[in-house]
Amino acid sequence: MFDSPDAVTDPVLRSRLQEIQERLARGLAAVDPHGRLEGRPVKYRVIGGQTLEVIFREVPSVDESDVLGVRRLIGHQSFCRVTPQSAETLEVRFVVPLTTDD
């Protein structure tokens, strides 16, 4: 059920996926001044061809302003979940619908 972003063949969804990735690449430093997310391992997964999951790993800490900044970059409704990855690090996961029903 999980796909690589490269596996998305629908041109509209592929465009939306690329737009989100570019926004994060260009703007993460500006919304993450403490470097909590920037430079951390990040993985993009497509779920069922309709939803994007952006996973930041090895995050030492995160606060609400970091989460809100990433959500602003994404530009559409998204959900965030923070879970422990180890005793010292977190995994910060954003789930983003690729369809634009706004």
N, C-alpha and C positions, 0 to 999 in steps of 0.2 A: 504494500500500500504506500510505502515511502519511495519517492523517486528523486533522482538527481535533478537539479534545476535544468540541466542540459536536456533532460528527457521531455520537457514541456514542448509540445508541438503546436498548440493553439497559438496563433500569432498575437492575439489580444492578451492572453495570459502571459505569454513570453515577454511581451513589451512591459506589462505591469511588473513582472518579476525583475526585469533589468532595471526599470525605473527605481524600484525599492533598493536594489543593490547599489546603484549609483548614488542615490541620496545618502545612504549609510556611509559609503566610501568617502564622499565629499564632505559630509557634515558632522561625522561622529566626533571629531576633535573639538568642534565648536560647542557641542552639547555635553561633552564629557571632559570638563576642564581638569578634573583630578586624575584622568587616565585610568579610570576603573574598568572601562569596557574597551577602549581603544588599544589595539595591539594584542588583545587576547585572542586565543584561537576562536574562530567563528565558523559555524557550519550552517549551510542553507539546505533545507529539505522541503520537498513539495509533497503534500499529503493529498492523495486522491485527485491530483490534477487541479485542485481548486483552492488550496490553502498553502501558505508558505510558513515554514517554521525557521526562525533565525535563532541560533543557539550560541551564546557566548559562554565559553568554558574558562575555568581557572581564574574566575573573578574574585579578587580578595574581599571586596565589599561593594555594596551598591546602595544607593538611596533613591528616594522618590524622584528627585530632580533628574537623576540619570535616566530613570525609566520614562519619565515624561518627555525628556529631550529626544529619546529614541522614538517614542510614539509620535512626536511632532515631525520628525524626519520621515517616518513611514508615510504620514500624510492621510491615513485612513484609519478606520476602526481597527484596533488590535488589542490583544490580551497579553499580559505578561505573567510569568510564573518564575519565582526564584526558589531554587532548591539547593540543599547542600550537595557539593560534589565530593568534598573530602572534609577533614576537620578544619582546614584552613581556607578552602575555596568554595565558591558558589557556582551554580550553573544558572544563567539568566536566559529564559526562553520567551521569545515573542512569537505569537501566532497571529498571522495576518491573512484575511481573506484576499485572494487574488482577484475575485470578481468585484466589480465596482458598481454597486447598486445605489450609491448615494445620490 
